[in-house]
Amino acid sequence: MSSDFEAYEQDFGTVTADITNKIGRIPKLSGEEKTQLVLNVDKQLEEVRELLEQMDLEVREIPIQSRPMYSSRLKSYKQEIEKLEKEFKRSRIAYSDEVRNELLGDDAGSSENQLIKLREERAHLLDNAEKLERSSRRLEAGYQIAVETEQVGQEILSNLHSDREKIQRARERLRETDANLGKSSRILTVPVCLPLNRDATVLFLALVFFPLLVARCGF
């Protein structure tokens, strides 16, 4: 598992180095060129976030005795990406002196305050957009957990229903077995009783008629 973590580390280092280089170039650009570079960096930052998620999963699979070291490294990477995101946010609303003068021309000095205000407003909008994006991610995660919980609940109910049917069938078989045992007991009892009844009848007749025969014969 640590080898996978280290592979993600290498990818992280390569991508973040490229992001850092591009963030430094953004203020020097304008127009479509700047827009395209901003989009490219934004995509790379998303890629880095996915790498962090993969590293987080790998840390959970690492043996407990080695986990603290990797957790510390992961924490430093998360701090690094937070710093890069802040620098990226500033670079999107920043312009070098050369670009600013090119955009504003002779009115550069008089438009300084207006430019600062626009930067502040744009930064505020970007903050709101990022907050909405984080909220959306949390909602998606919550929804996924709810779906998984519902599926587990349905499986448990299905298992309980199946177990109940098995118990009912077992009870029915038990009742049938008891009934069969009762019938068998009655059948076995009848043959035993019949010989006993015959023997008692013969003995009774002997006791009654034997004295009469003796008296009649003159004994």
C-alpha positions as CSV (number, residue, x, y, z in Angstrom):
1,M,0.0,0.0,0.0
2,S,2.9,2.4,0.8
3,S,4.2,2.0,-2.8
4,D,0.8,3.2,-4.1
5,F,1.0,6.2,-1.7
6,E,4.5,7.1,-2.9
7,A,3.3,6.9,-6.6
8,Y,0.6,9.3,-5.8
9,E,3.2,11.5,-4.1
10,Q,5.2,11.7,-7.3
11,D,2.2,12.6,-9.3
12,F,1.3,15.3,-6.7
13,G,4.8,16.8,-6.9
14,T,4.8,16.9,-10.7
15,V,1.3,18.5,-11.0
16,T,1.8,21.1,-8.2
17,A,5.1,22.2,-9.7
18,D,3.4,22.8,-13.0
19,I,0.5,24.6,-11.3
20,T,3.0,26.9,-9.4
21,N,4.7,27.8,-12.6
22,K,1.4,28.7,-14.4
23,I,0.1,30.7,-11.4
24,G,3.1,32.9,-11.7
25,R,2.4,33.5,-15.5
26,I,-1.3,34.3,-15.1
27,P,-1.0,38.0,-14.0
28,K,1.2,38.6,-17.0
29,L,-1.5,37.6,-19.5
30,S,-4.8,39.1,-20.6
31,G,-7.8,38.2,-22.7
32,E,-8.3,34.8,-24.1
33,E,-4.8,33.6,-23.3
34,K,-5.3,34.3,-19.6
35,T,-8.7,32.7,-19.6
36,Q,-7.4,29.5,-21.1
37,L,-4.5,29.3,-18.6
38,V,-6.9,29.9,-15.7
39,L,-9.1,27.0,-16.9
40,N,-6.1,24.8,-17.3
41,V,-4.9,25.5,-13.7
42,D,-8.4,25.0,-12.4
43,K,-8.5,21.6,-14.0
44,Q,-5.1,20.6,-12.6
45,L,-6.2,21.7,-9.1
46,E,-9.2,19.3,-9.4
47,E,-6.8,16.6,-10.4
48,V,-4.6,17.3,-7.3
49,R,-7.7,17.1,-5.1
50,E,-8.5,13.7,-6.5
51,L,-4.9,12.6,-5.8
52,L,-5.2,13.7,-2.2
53,E,-8.4,11.7,-1.8
54,Q,-6.6,8.6,-3.2
55,M,-3.7,9.2,-0.8
56,D,-6.2,9.5,2.1
57,L,-7.7,6.1,1.2
58,E,-4.2,4.6,1.0
59,V,-3.3,5.9,4.5
60,R,-6.3,4.1,6.0
61,E,-5.0,0.8,4.6
62,I,-1.5,1.2,5.9
63,P,-0.6,-0.7,9.1
64,I,-1.2,1.3,12.3
65,Q,2.5,1.4,13.3
66,S,3.4,3.1,10.0
67,R,0.3,5.2,9.6
68,P,1.3,8.4,11.6
69,M,4.2,9.1,9.2
70,Y,2.1,8.9,6.1
71,S,-0.7,10.9,7.8
72,S,1.7,13.7,8.6
73,R,2.9,13.8,5.0
74,L,-0.7,13.9,3.7
75,K,-1.5,16.8,6.1
76,S,1.4,18.8,4.7
77,Y,0.2,18.1,1.1
78,K,-3.3,19.4,2.0
79,Q,-1.8,22.5,3.5
80,E,0.3,23.0,0.3
81,I,-2.8,22.7,-2.0
82,E,-4.7,25.2,0.2
83,K,-1.8,27.7,-0.3
84,L,-1.8,27.1,-4.0
85,E,-5.6,27.7,-4.2
86,K,-5.2,31.0,-2.5
87,E,-2.4,32.0,-4.8
88,F,-4.4,31.0,-7.8
89,K,-7.4,33.0,-6.6
90,R,-5.2,36.1,-6.3
91,S,-3.5,35.5,-9.7
92,R,-6.9,35.4,-11.4
93,I,-7.7,39.0,-10.4
94,A,-4.2,40.4,-10.6
95,Y,-2.4,42.1,-13.5
96,S,1.2,43.0,-14.0
97,D,1.9,46.7,-14.4
98,E,2.6,46.2,-18.1
99,V,-0.8,44.5,-18.7
100,R,-2.7,47.0,-16.6
101,N,-1.3,49.9,-18.5
102,E,-2.0,48.2,-21.7
103,L,-5.6,47.7,-20.7
104,L,-6.3,51.1,-19.2
105,G,-4.0,53.3,-21.4
106,D,-3.7,56.9,-20.2
107,D,-6.4,56.5,-17.6
108,A,-4.3,54.0,-15.6
109,G,-3.7,56.3,-12.7
110,S,-7.3,57.7,-12.4
111,S,-8.7,54.1,-12.7
112,E,-6.6,52.6,-9.9
113,N,-9.3,52.8,-7.3
114,Q,-11.9,51.4,-9.6
115,L,-9.6,48.5,-10.5
116,I,-9.0,47.8,-6.8
117,K,-12.8,47.8,-6.2
118,L,-13.4,45.4,-9.1
119,R,-10.7,43.1,-7.7
120,E,-12.4,43.0,-4.3
121,E,-15.8,42.3,-5.8
122,R,-14.4,39.6,-8.0
123,A,-12.6,38.0,-5.0
124,H,-15.8,38.1,-3.0
125,L,-17.7,36.4,-5.9
126,L,-15.0,33.7,-6.1
127,D,-15.3,33.1,-2.4
128,N,-19.0,32.6,-2.7
129,A,-18.7,30.3,-5.6
130,E,-16.2,28.1,-3.8
131,K,-18.4,28.0,-0.7
132,L,-21.3,26.9,-2.9
133,E,-19.2,24.3,-4.5
134,R,-18.1,22.9,-1.1
135,S,-21.7,22.8,0.1
136,S,-22.7,21.0,-3.1
137,R,-20.0,18.4,-2.5
138,R,-21.2,17.9,1.1
139,L,-24.8,17.5,-0.1
140,E,-23.7,14.9,-2.7
141,A,-21.8,13.0,0.0
142,G,-24.8,13.1,2.4
143,Y,-27.1,11.9,-0.4
144,Q,-24.8,9.0,-1.2
145,I,-24.6,8.0,2.5
146,A,-28.5,8.2,2.7
147,V,-28.8,6.0,-0.4
148,E,-26.3,3.4,0.9
149,T,-28.1,3.4,4.3
150,E,-31.5,2.8,2.6
151,Q,-30.0,-0.1,0.6
152,V,-28.6,-1.7,3.8
153,G,-32.0,-1.2,5.5
154,Q,-33.8,-2.9,2.6
155,E,-31.4,-5.8,2.7
156,I,-32.0,-6.3,6.4
157,L,-35.8,-6.2,6.0
158,S,-35.5,-8.7,3.1
159,N,-33.4,-11.0,5.3
160,L,-35.8,-10.7,8.2
161,H,-38.7,-11.6,5.9
162,S,-36.8,-14.6,4.6
163,D,-36.0,-15.7,8.2
164,R,-39.6,-15.3,9.2
165,E,-40.8,-17.6,6.3
166,K,-38.2,-20.2,7.3
167,I,-39.4,-20.2,10.9
168,Q,-43.0,-20.5,9.8
169,R,-42.2,-23.5,7.6
170,A,-40.2,-25.1,10.4
171,R,-43.3,-24.7,12.7
172,E,-45.5,-26.3,10.1
173,R,-43.2,-29.2,9.7
174,L,-43.1,-29.6,13.5
175,R,-46.9,-29.6,13.8
176,E,-47.1,-32.2,11.0
177,T,-44.4,-34.4,12.8
178,D,-46.4,-34.1,16.1
179,A,-49.6,-35.2,14.3
180,N,-47.8,-38.2,12.6
181,L,-46.4,-39.2,16.0
182,G,-49.8,-39.1,17.6
183,K,-51.3,-41.3,14.8
184,S,-48.4,-43.8,15.1
185,S,-48.8,-44.0,18.9
186,R,-52.5,-44.8,18.6
187,I,-51.8,-47.5,15.9
188,L,-49.2,-49.2,18.1
189,T,-51.4,-49.1,21.2
190,V,-54.4,-51.0,19.6
191,P,-52.6,-54.3,18.9
192,V,-51.1,-54.4,22.4
193,C,-54.5,-53.9,24.0
194,L,-56.3,-56.6,22.0
195,P,-54.3,-59.6,23.3
196,L,-54.6,-58.4,26.8
197,N,-58.4,-58.2,26.5
198,R,-58.6,-61.7,25.1
199,D,-56.5,-63.2,27.9
200,A,-58.6,-61.5,30.5
201,T,-61.8,-62.9,29.0
202,V,-60.5,-66.5,28.9
203,L,-59.3,-66.3,32.5
204,F,-62.7,-64.9,33.6
205,L,-64.6,-67.8,31.8
206,A,-62.3,-70.4,33.3
207,L,-62.9,-69.1,36.8
208,V,-66.7,-69.1,36.3
209,F,-67.2,-72.5,34.5
210,F,-64.5,-74.6,36.1
211,P,-66.2,-74.9,39.5
212,L,-69.4,-75.9,37.7
213,L,-67.7,-78.6,35.7
214,V,-66.1,-80.0,38.8
215,A,-69.4,-80.1,40.8
216,R,-71.2,-81.8,37.9
217,C,-68.7,-84.5,37.5
218,G,-68.8,-85.3,41.2
219,F,-65.3,-84.6,42.1
